[in-house]
Amino acid sequence: MAHLWSGRFDEEPDASVFSYGVSLSFDRLLFEDDVTGSLAWAEALARAGVLSEADAAAIAGGLGDILDAGRRDPAFVDGPDEDIHAFVERQLVERIGEAGKRLHTGRSRNEQVSLDLRLYLKRRIPLMVDRLTRLVAALASRAGACGTATMPSYTHLRRAQPILAAHFFLAHAAAFRRDAGRFERAIDEADEMPLGSGAIAGTTYAVDTAFLAGRLGFSRTVLNSLDASSDRDFVAGFLYACSLTMVHLSRLAEDLIIFTSEEFGFFELPDRFATGSSLMPQKKNPDPLELARGKSGRVLGRLAGWLVTMKGLPGGYNRDLQEDKEAVFETEATLSSSLDACAAVAAGLTLNAPRAEAAASGMLLATDVADYLVAKGVAFRDAHAIVGAIVRKLVAEGRDFASLSLEEWRAFSDRIGPDVGEAISAKASVAAKRTPQSTNPDAVRAALDELAGWVGARRR
Ligand code: ARG
């Protein structure tokens, strides 16, 4: 078979080594983008007077037919070709002959592959943002369903202070909102039109790059042809956005695995999202959450792998860059399915309010006792020491604050009065918080409203 570059060589490529470099099996996902780019390129060549109107029309017709064929039957995009660019060109020449051979004038696969991947990411990343939005909406609905029920918060995985259970869901939603912003910035990074770069030095034909950018939906053109032929920062940016989202999914999964366990039991996992054991009849395992946590390894690995691939490259296009596509496609598929699974699981969680509230009382009210003493005029550092001594006694006796008589309280500080009872509870603790980002019930309600606006603005 003749290749795009066969004229240069005396012998046919070695079949097994050639197949080592073939990318059509995966870059076929760029089929539509490749055709889109070629349609615009043919127009630009015609506008520059490089292609006759007749040739340009023949090319547009041929490319349109090829696009239809690929849309009708995805299996059409297959063959002995080295990559998707070679596939489309062969199809075109088979259909329209001579005119098809003029399409690649002044153009290189080096800029074509960059263009295709940029177009791909620009149309695919919004779908990822949609998935993130659905997950955030699921978390918002769980937050809303929790009402004013409290649960413990943890630092060092030790009970810290009471929070509203809604606050827990809103915390994870906040991280995923940052991810959505990161994806929006990844789109912006991909939004540079590389055509006109040629193989490396630019192109000899006066193609109107501003026209091409507008025609292809780009807001700007690359700055430098040499840089453009090897720049895959936009790939790294996408993989980083995916990696951090996967980190957040993994942390959500970890929290939910812990909080749905028998030991914690704050939330119940619906049976339909759990898996049993082949041996132990009692088991109800949170497998989808474990898989999301586990799959974060491959996404983070793809980012690290891609950075390693990029770091040693000399200037200009190098074939190493072909590795970008499997990194993007595998990462995209893994993150997409993980987001969908986690959104479904999150939407189905129910709160076990008695369990969560019971766990939110006891020693984790110690800070509130210290704040009570501060309100009575005790310096915070002294209050901390006084409460530390109370805690030591209670722990030794297996009791909690609620069991202390006023006399016992006052043995530690005569500033303590009969109002201490109502001041020291989980409800009082959350109500006492005063900042907008806090777990104060009014603040949480406002945060839920604000989040509903965020989701509403992105839902489509
Ligand atoms: N399949 C190649 C890639 O993915 C396309 C560019 C090929 N360019 C080249 N000079 N061999 O990077």
Boltz pocket constraint, residues with backbone or C-beta under 6 A from the ligand:
constraints:
  - pocket:
      binder: B
      contacts: [[A, 21], [A, 23], [A, 27], [A, 82], [A, 83], [A, 109], [A, 110], [A, 113], [A, 317], [A, 318], [A, 319], [A, 321], [A, 322], [A, 323]]
      max_distance: 6.0
